[in-house]
Amino acid sequence: MSEPVARLAADETAPLAGNALALPRSVAGLDAVQRAHLAAHALAEAAPTLSARSVTTRGQRVALGAVAVALVVALVAAPQQALTVAVGMLSAVYLAALIYRGLLFYQGIRGGQVIRVSDEQARSLHVDDLPVYTVLIPVLHEPLMSVLVANLKRLEYPADRLDIRLLVEADDTITRAALEGLELDAYFTVVDIPPSQPRTKPKACNFGLGEARGGLVTIYDAEDRPEPLQLRRAAYALGHLGPEVACIQAQLAFYNSRQNLLTRWFALDYGAWFHYLLPGLEALRAPIPLGGTSNHFRAEVLYGIGGWDPWNVTEDADLGLRLHRLGYQVEVLESVTWEEANSDGINWIRQRSRWYKGYLQTLLVHLRAGGPVPTRGGFASWAGLLLFVGGTPLLAALNGFQWGLTIAWALTRSEVIAGWFPPTVYYVAMISAVLGNGLVIYFNVLTARAMGRPDLMWAALLSPGYWFLMWLAALKAFVQLIIKPSYWEKTAHGLDEGDHAH
């Protein structure tokens, strides 16, 4: 039992009491159906409060119901006053989340915390000193497997130390057809996953861990182009960092960012995330929600904390917070994996709504059983959970609410709407709308400059258009959280028009 897990297991009030979390390191003797059940349900059965299999606990449902009843009673008894209080509270939350993001940008601008491993250092490790590296590739309905395999073969890592596992659903005829005729080296293994619910990426990854050989584990998506030295950089970094560092997150960027306005907005989004926000979170010692790809783990830690939650549609963000709760650290590695930016608006909304829904799932999960155990960061743990993880979808949803009120008042000059904004509420809302939105545009301009991309400046100035798409995605996320919480909307790949310059 690792020390951080043991520390929580000793506390009978902790959700990990008894330390029944660990995934088995070996699945010898289990058939595929048993392994699939284990991959889907091990975490939820061992620690229900840490899994999104149940969207809310009984206590959370009671609390949410009480708030709803109180709101209805207040609206009936004193509608004007109730709406004034509600608008004021929402404006205050919006401003607090904006201030927190500004603080993260400030920390990121100061340099944040980024691990840098030079080419010479990465190549300095002797073959005998390199651990076996398991690379998990969950794929579903992917016709371009030849491109994926070619990208993986560019990795500069000894073949006898590689364990690349292509995780394919047994009934996925599209991916299987794409694999036919491909010459796969000995370090490639096609892993058949029997059909079962939930059909999610994290369940596939848990299944793939069952026979993994690596001391280090990472994930790549089907369209990823990791820079060739990334595995060596990660191995060097984890070999020289303390055991408390359980994971390092590589940076993500887009190879088709110049395709259209949407891909430019998306490039700015990722640029801000990896240049400023994640380093800022680490500088504040706040929990880091991981990205869905290019996160590099110590295998023993990954097994010990139960792997990924198959019921959470942003299993990466959830895992980052779970690591934080257990006292582990996540660092950011200066190494880039190139991905395909979503260039289609409908496809982008499908993807972003899944992310927002997963962030809401993660918020609900980590508010249970005492919240984000402050083994690192104290107040920063709560601020990161509430204002960053919860604030990300909430800010997107509140944008539309603010725009609607502003437009309604401008068109009607309604005294009713004006009454919802007494001086204190008015000034908070005005600061949020003017200063907050202005700062976000400024941060996007700053990001374009940090990326060395002057061509993104005009996209930064047009950011409100991107916020409108975010608002639509947030509305969809809130609805799906209620009606289809664990439904995984697949992102279509291969929409880029040729190989655009970075």
Stockholm file with secondary structure:
# STOCKHOLM 1.0

chainA/1-502         MSEPVARLAADETAPLAGNALALPRSVAGLDAVQRAHLAAHALAEAAPTLSARSVTTRGQRVALGAVAVALVVALVAAPQQALTVAVGMLSAVYLAALIYRGLLFYQGIRGGQVIRVSDEQARSLHVDDLPVYTVLIPVLHEPLMSVLVANLKRLEYPADRLDIRLLVEADDTITRAALEGLELDAYFTVVDIPPSQPRTKPKACNFGLGEARGGLVTIYDAEDRPEPLQLRRAAYALGHLGPEVACIQAQLAFYNSRQNLLTRWFALDYGAWFHYLLPGLEALRAPIPLGGTSNHFRAEVLYGIGGWDPWNVTEDADLGLRLHRLGYQVEVLESVTWEEANSDGINWIRQRSRWYKGYLQTLLVHLRAGGPVPTRGGFASWAGLLLFVGGTPLLAALNGFQWGLTIAWALTRSEVIAGWFPPTVYYVAMISAVLGNGLVIYFNVLTARAMGRPDLMWAALLSPGYWFLMWLAALKAFVQLIIKPSYWEKTAHGLDEGDHAH
#=GR chainA/1-502 SS CCHHHHHHHTCTTSTTTTCCCCCCSCCTTCCHHHHHHHHHHHHHHHCGGGCTTSSSCHHHHHHHHHHHHHHHHHHHHCHHHHHHHHHHHHHHHHHHHHHHHHHHHHHHHTTCCEECCCHHHHHHSCGGGSCCEEEEEEESSCSCHHHHHHHHHTCCSCGGGEEEEEEEETTCHHHHHHHTTCCCCTTEEEEEECCCSCCCHHHHHHHHHTTCCCSEEEECCTTCEECTTHHHHHHHHHHHSCTTEEEEEEEEEETTTTSSHHHHHHHHHHHHIIIIIHHHHHHTTCCCCCCSSSEEEEHHHHHHTTSCCTTCTTHHHHHHHHHHHTTCEEEEEEEEEEECCCCSHHHHHHHHHHHHHHHHHHHHHHTSTTSSCCSSCTHHHHHIIIIIITHHHHHHHHHHHHHHHHHHHHHHCCHHHHHTCCHHHHHHHHIIIIIIHHHHHHHHHHHHHHTTCGGGHHHHHTHHHHHHHHHHHHHHHHHHHHHCTTCCCCCCCCCSSSCCCC
#=GC SS_cons         CCHHHHHHHTCTTSTTTTCCCCCCSCCTTCCHHHHHHHHHHHHHHHCGGGCTTSSSCHHHHHHHHHHHHHHHHHHHHCHHHHHHHHHHHHHHHHHHHHHHHHHHHHHHHTTCCEECCCHHHHHHSCGGGSCCEEEEEEESSCSCHHHHHHHHHTCCSCGGGEEEEEEEETTCHHHHHHHTTCCCCTTEEEEEECCCSCCCHHHHHHHHHTTCCCSEEEECCTTCEECTTHHHHHHHHHHHSCTTEEEEEEEEEETTTTSSHHHHHHHHHHHHIIIIIHHHHHHTTCCCCCCSSSEEEEHHHHHHTTSCCTTCTTHHHHHHHHHHHTTCEEEEEEEEEEECCCCSHHHHHHHHHHHHHHHHHHHHHHTSTTSSCCSSCTHHHHHIIIIIITHHHHHHHHHHHHHHHHHHHHHHCCHHHHHTCCHHHHHHHHIIIIIIHHHHHHHHHHHHHHTTCGGGHHHHHTHHHHHHHHHHHHHHHHHHHHHCTTCCCCCCCCCSSSCCCC
//
